[in-house]
């Protein structure tokens, strides 16, 4: 997120405040410090379906379903369960847990580690999707299991990594579970509390499908369970942050769901409602499996996908260069370079990111890439070479301004040049900045004025195409996925004041995008028309 030259103790408090601004979670906002300032742009220092939804998508028929015959339409035609939410969270430690696998293939088991003050608890597995608007389907429920208050966590002295070392409470079998994104709900006996545990039942292959990627590394970086995350520790200071964080602990935010509900669930609901062939994976799987994206129609980075390993970036770039479309439906994507290491429970369960302290990293000393921002030395590699846009700053709350309404992505929106959508730019934003490596031709679709900590700039939505035929789309705002659920006039304050107009715009643009990207290399049918010079002017544009 924010740059390391933002001074000392303000950084950690600012990032916690950032999460409150981004999610709108009142609990997150309580007691947080002042917001850190906006980074400088040119220096590289820069953060279910909505209105108009219909049960069946319009437009041309979609391609046949992908490998293994998984049928998104048939799955979402099954009855949903609207009672999946946590409604009785209970006290802070009434019940909580984590899975010992971030993802599993269908039929693979995983361990569940649960701590509770109740004598017994149950586990309910909900597959998240559309389901006629219910957004979830109950796939499995356990019998009552014995509860146990697990030992207190410890904190590693050198890296300030929170470790639990909890015993396994039960083994969960996934026989007959469809591929997809799951929330397990833990219910303490007698209603003492409820919490979520996320897990992905991943796809073994992605050919012919649009790939939904759960940004689990970013979820974990922002997780402060146990008092420490990648931005600060109990003191609120940047110097007390964790240098490595582990999946071997519950998620603190959104009742244990991490960042899934705000940044990913609305897009998942829309994509499943459309019925396009989908595959499901996580950022750690993309890093590990070099050939996972072979033949994929498109890969989707969702609302908040900041922490990437070099391997993940290389694999997504190779897929783009082979004709796979890429959609960045957020902002501040691919910003932090991380390394994945094992924990006591298995491989790839520790996210290492030393940031400005990279020279202290034992892995760096052994020859691994520095876990610092991609755009920063050593071995600077700005994210714009893949995304087309580059992160420019936070925090902002500004209207989204359409400047290229004739673009095919705006078809059916009714948008006109200069149309403005309040609050849609926030809390972090990206822009096209040709001072960094920028693929061409690139087309700017929205050019929204912002003032970030007193510095005038612009947010931009952009689209570029490549020689392989692949197209890359980037919204340039972190609120895009959240806006898919925006309704009403915005006066209630829900969804950061986003209204039904923003919901309708983002929904229709995303529908157009998903349908076109699912059909194959979109650059062949919709080549970008470079307009950077007309937007910015000047010989360097």
N, C-alpha and C positions, 0 to 999 in steps of 0.2 A: 504494500500500500504506500504509505507516505515514505519519503526519502530519509536516509540516515542522517543527513545534515540537519534535519529538524531536531532540535536540541534535546538531549538527555531525557529528563524525567517526564517532560510533556508528551513524549512519543507514546509511551505505554498508556497513559490516561487518555490521550487523544484517540488511540485505536479502540479502546473500550467504548469511548463516546461514539466513535465511528460506527461500531456495530449497533449501538442503540439507534443512531440516525438511520442506518441502513435498514434495519428490521422493524423499527418502530416498537420494539419490545420495551414496555414500561419497566419490567424487572431489570433489564439490562442497563437501562439508563440511570437507575437509582444510585446516587452517591458517586457518579463518575466525574472525572476532572474536566478541565477545559479542552476544547478541540485544538489539536495541533494545526499549524498553518498550512496553506496551500503551497505546493512545490512549484518551482519555476519551469515554465514550459520548454523554452528553447534549450535549456541546459540539460534536458532529459530528466528533470525532476518533476515529475508530475505523479483516484479511486473510481382449478378447472378452467376452462375457457371463459373469456369475458363476454361483454355484450355482443349481440349478434350471433351467438352460438346456435347451432342447429344440430339435431340428432344425427343427421347424415350429411357429409360434406358434399358441396356442389363441385362442378368441374369434371374434367375427364377422368375415366377409370384409372385407378392406380395399378402399379405393377403387381405381379403375383407375389405372394408372401415369400419370405426368405428361407434360408436353410432350416431343416428339421421340421418344416411345416408349421412353425408357430404362427398363429393367426390372431393378430391384434383385434380385428373386428369381432371375431367369435368370442374371444376372451372378454371384451368389454360389453358384449351382449348378455353376459351372465349377470344375475342380480348383484347389486352392490350392497354395501353395509355402511350407511351414513353415520353410524354410531362409533366410528373408529377413533375419534379424537380423545385426547386426554381431557377429562372434565373435572377430575378430582386429583390434582397433583399431590396434595398433602404436604407434609413438612419436607424440608430440604433433603433428608436422607431416609425418608420412609421406604423408598424402594428405588433402585437404580441398577444399571447393568451395562454390559458390553458383550459383543460377539468376538470370538477369537479368530474370526475370518472376516475381512472386509467384504469379500464376495465369495460365492461358491458357484459351481456349475450345477444345473438341475440334478437333483438326486444326491449331491454331496452333503455330508453332515457338517455341522459346526458346533462348537461349544458355546454355551451361554454362561456368563459369570455374573451373578446377581447378589447384591447385598440388600437386605431388608430388615426392618424391625418387626415385621409381621411374622407369625408362625408359619404361614403358608402363602403361596402366590400362584397365579396362573400366567401363561404366556399366550397371547393371541397374535397370529401372523397375518398382517393385512398387506395384500398386494395393492400398490398405489397405481391409479390410472384415472379413467374417466367414469365408467360404470353409470351412465345416465345422469351424471352429476353428483353421485354419491362419493366419488373420488377414491374409493377403496373397496376391496372385496376380502372378506374373511376366508382365508385358505386353510388355516389350521389353528386349533386351540389345544393347549395341553390340559392334562388333569391337574389337580391341585398338587403343587410341589412344596417340599419342606423349605421354609425360609431360614436364612442365616444372616446375621450381621457380620460382614466380612471385616478383616483387620483394617486399621487405618493405613492410608497410603504413606509412602516415603518419598523423599525428594533427593535426587542424586546431587551431591555437593558440587560436582564439576560442571554439569550441564543444566542443573535445575530441572531435570526431567522428573515428572510425577510418575511414580510406579505403584501399582496396586498389589500385584501378586495374590490375587483372589483365587480361591478354589473354583473349579468348574461346578456350576450348579446343576446343569443338565446338558445332554447332547440333543440337538434338534436335527431331526431327519427332514430332508426336503423332497422326499419321494412325491412325485406328482405335483410339485410346485412349478407353475409356469415361470419362464424367464420374466424378470422385471425388477422394479425397485420396491423394497419391502420396509415397512415399519412394524417391528414387534412391539406390542404393548404389554408391559408388565403391570399386573393388577395385584396389589397387596390384599390379602384376605381382610374382609370387613371394611373395605373402602378406605384404608389408611393412606393410600397413595397410588399413583399411576405414573409410569414413565415409558418413553419410547427407547428402542434400540434399533438403529437402521442396519440393513444388510442388503446387498445386491445379489440376486440370482442372475449371474451373468450369462451372456451368450457365448457359445463355443466358437461361433463364426459370425461374420458380419456381411458377407457378400450379398449385394442386392438390398441392403437395409440401410436405414438411417440410424446412426449409433448415438444413443443417449448416454452421456458420460457423467456419472456422479463425481463431483469435485471433492473427493474425500480428504485429500491432502490439505485443501484450504479449510474444510470444516475443522480439521484437527488443529491447524495453526491458530484458529480463533477460539479454540476450546480452552477455557480456563478452569476446568474441573480440577480440584486440588489446589487452586490458587495461582497456577502458573500457566501461561500460554506463550506463544511466540512473540508477543509484544510487551508483556510485563509480568511481574510477580505480585505478591501481596502488597508490596509498598506502592504499587502503581508506577514504579519507575522502569524505564527502558533497560537500565543496567541489570535489573533483576529478572529479565525475561528468560524463558527456557531457550536453550540453544538446540535442543532436540525435544520433540514431543512424540508421544506414543499413542497408538490406538488401544492400548491395554488399560483403558479407563472409560467411564461414561462420558457422554457429551453433556455440557452444562446447559446450552441454549435450547430454547423451544422444547422444554420437557424431555430432553434427551435426543431430539431429532437432529441436532446439529444445525446446519444451514439449509437443510433440504426443503423445509416447508415454504420458506420465503423465496428462495432463489431457484428452485427446481420443480417443485410439485405443480405449479400452474402450467408450465410448459409441457410437462409430462401428460397432464390431463388433456391439453389441446392436441398434442401429437397422437395420443391414443384415440381421441374422438374422431380425428381425421381418418384413422384406420390405415395409415401408411405402414409398410413393413418396418419394424423397429428391431434394434438390437440394444443390449444393455451391458454397460461395463463401468469401470471406475478408472480414475487417474492412475492408480497403482497397477491395474491390469494393463493399461496402455503402455506404461513404462516397461513392464516385464515382458510382454509378448510382442515381438518385433513384427509378426505377420498378422496380428489381430485385425487390422483394418483393411486387409487385402480384399479388394472388390467391393468395399462398402460404397454405397451411394453418397452418403454424407456423414459427417461427424459433427455433433453439437456440443459446444462448450456453453454451459448455462450461466446463470446470473452472476456468480461470484467464483471465479476459477483462477485464482492468483498464483498458486504454488505449483510449479511444474518441475519435473526432473529433466535433465538434458535428454534422457532416453525417450520420454514422452514427447518432447518437442520434436525430436528427430523422426519419430514414428508418424506423428501427425503431418509433418512436412513432407515425408516420403509419400504418404497417402495422397496429399494434395497434388504432388508432382506426378502421381499415377492416375489422376482424374477424379479423386474423391472430393466432393464439395465440403467446405468448412463453414460453419456458422458460429459466430461469437455473439451470444445473446446476453451480453453483460458489458462490463468494463473492467479495466485493470487486470486483464487476463494475461497469463504467461509472464508474470512480472518477477516473481521470486524464483531463483534457481535453487532447487533442493537436492538432497541425496536421500534415497530410501535405504534403510538398514533394518536388520532383524531386531526383534525383541525376544524376550524369553518365550513368547508364545508362537513365534514363527517369523518367516521372512517378510520384508517390506512393511513392517509394522511400526517403524520409527521414522519420523520426518525430521531430517537434519537441516537446519538453516541458521547459520551463524551470522548472516547479514554483515554488518560492518566489522564484526570480530572474526572474519573468515580466516585470518592468518593464525588464529589460535586453534583452528579446527584440526584435530589429528588426521582426519581424512584428507584435507587439503595438503598437509605435510607429507602424506603418502602419495600424492600425485593426483587425487581426485579434483574435479573442477571446484572452484570456489563457490560456496553457497551464499552468493551475494546476488543483487538484482541482475537480471540478464543484461541490462544495458550498461552495467558498471564494470570497470576493470577489476581484476585481470580478465582477459578474453571476453571483452564486451561484445554482446550479440543482441542488440535491441529487438524487442518483441515485434516491432513493426514489420520486419522482413517476412513474418508469417501472417500477422493479423491485418496488415495494411494501415491500421491506426496505432497510436501509441498513447499510453496513459499520460494524462496531463495534470491531474490534481484532484484534491478534495479539501474541504467539503463544499458542495454546491447544491443548490435547490433552485432550478431555473426552468423556464418553459422550453419545450422542444419545438423547434421551428422548421417546418418543411420548406425546402428550397428547390427541390427537383420533383414536383408532383407528377410529371409525365413518366417517371420511371415505372417499369412494369411491376415492381414490388408494391407501389401505391395503388395499383389497379383495384377498383372497387371500394376504395376508402372515401372517395369524394374530397380528398384533401386538395387544397389549392396552395399556390406559392404564398408563403408568409403565414400560413395557418399555424397557430400557436397552441400548445398543449401544456397547461401549467403543471409544474412539479415533475414532469417526466424526465428531466435531466437531474440526476442525483444518484447517490451521494458522491460518487466518483464518476469521472468522465474521461473519454478518449477523444483524440482528434487525429486528422491527417497532418503530419509534420514532415515535410520532405527534407528537413535537416537530418533526419534519420533515414536509414534504408527503407524505401517505400516501393512496393511492387507497382508497376504500371502496365496497362491502363487501370486507373482507379477513378471511381465515380463517387462524388459526394452527394448524398441524398438529403441530408439535413445539416444545417449550419447554424447552430444555436448560440447566441451570445451568452457568456457567463462571466461572472466576476468571482474569482476564487481568492479569498483572503486579500481583497483589494487589487488583485491582478486581473485585468480584462483578458479574456481568451474566448475560445469557441469550443463547443462540443460538436462532434460530427459523426454521422452515420455514413458508412462507406461500403462500397462493393467493388471488388476487382476480379479480373479473370486471368487465367494462366495459359501457357502454351499447351498444357495437358488437357485443357477444356474445363478444368475445375474452376469453380467460382468460390470466392470467399466474401462473406458478409459479416459486418461488425456493427452492432447497434450503437456503440459509443456511450451507452449509459447503463448504469447498474440496475436501474428500476424497470427495465423492459419486461422481464419475466413477471415481476410483481404486478405490473400494470395490466397483464392479461386478466387479472381478477378484479380490476377496478370497476365499480358500479356507482350509480347515483351522481350527485352533484359535487362530491368531494368534501362537503361541509362537515361531515362526521369526523374527519381527520383520519379515517381508515386508509390504509395503503398510501400514507404520506399525502393525503389530500388529492390523489389521482381520481379523476372522475370517469364517467361512462364514455366520454369522447376519447379519452386516452385508452380506455379498455377496448373500444371498437377499433381504433387505429392500429394498435399493436397486435390485436387479434387477427385482423385482416392481413396486415403485412406479413405476420408470421405464418398464416395459412398459405399465402402466395409463395413464400419462401420454402416452406416444408414440401409443398407439392412439387415445385420446380426442382428442388434439390433431390427429392426422392426419385425423380425420373432419369437421373444420370448427370453427367458433366454439364452443368448449367451454362458454362461459358460458351458452349457450342451453339446454344439456342438464344442465349441472352448475353452477348459479349458486352463488356464494360465500355462506356464511351468516356474517355478521360476528360474531366472538367476542372481539374485543379487550378489551371491558369485562369479560367473564367471566374472561379470563386475567389482566388487570392490575387491574381494578377502578378506581373513581374516576371523577369526572365528565369528566376530560380524555381518557379512553381512547377 
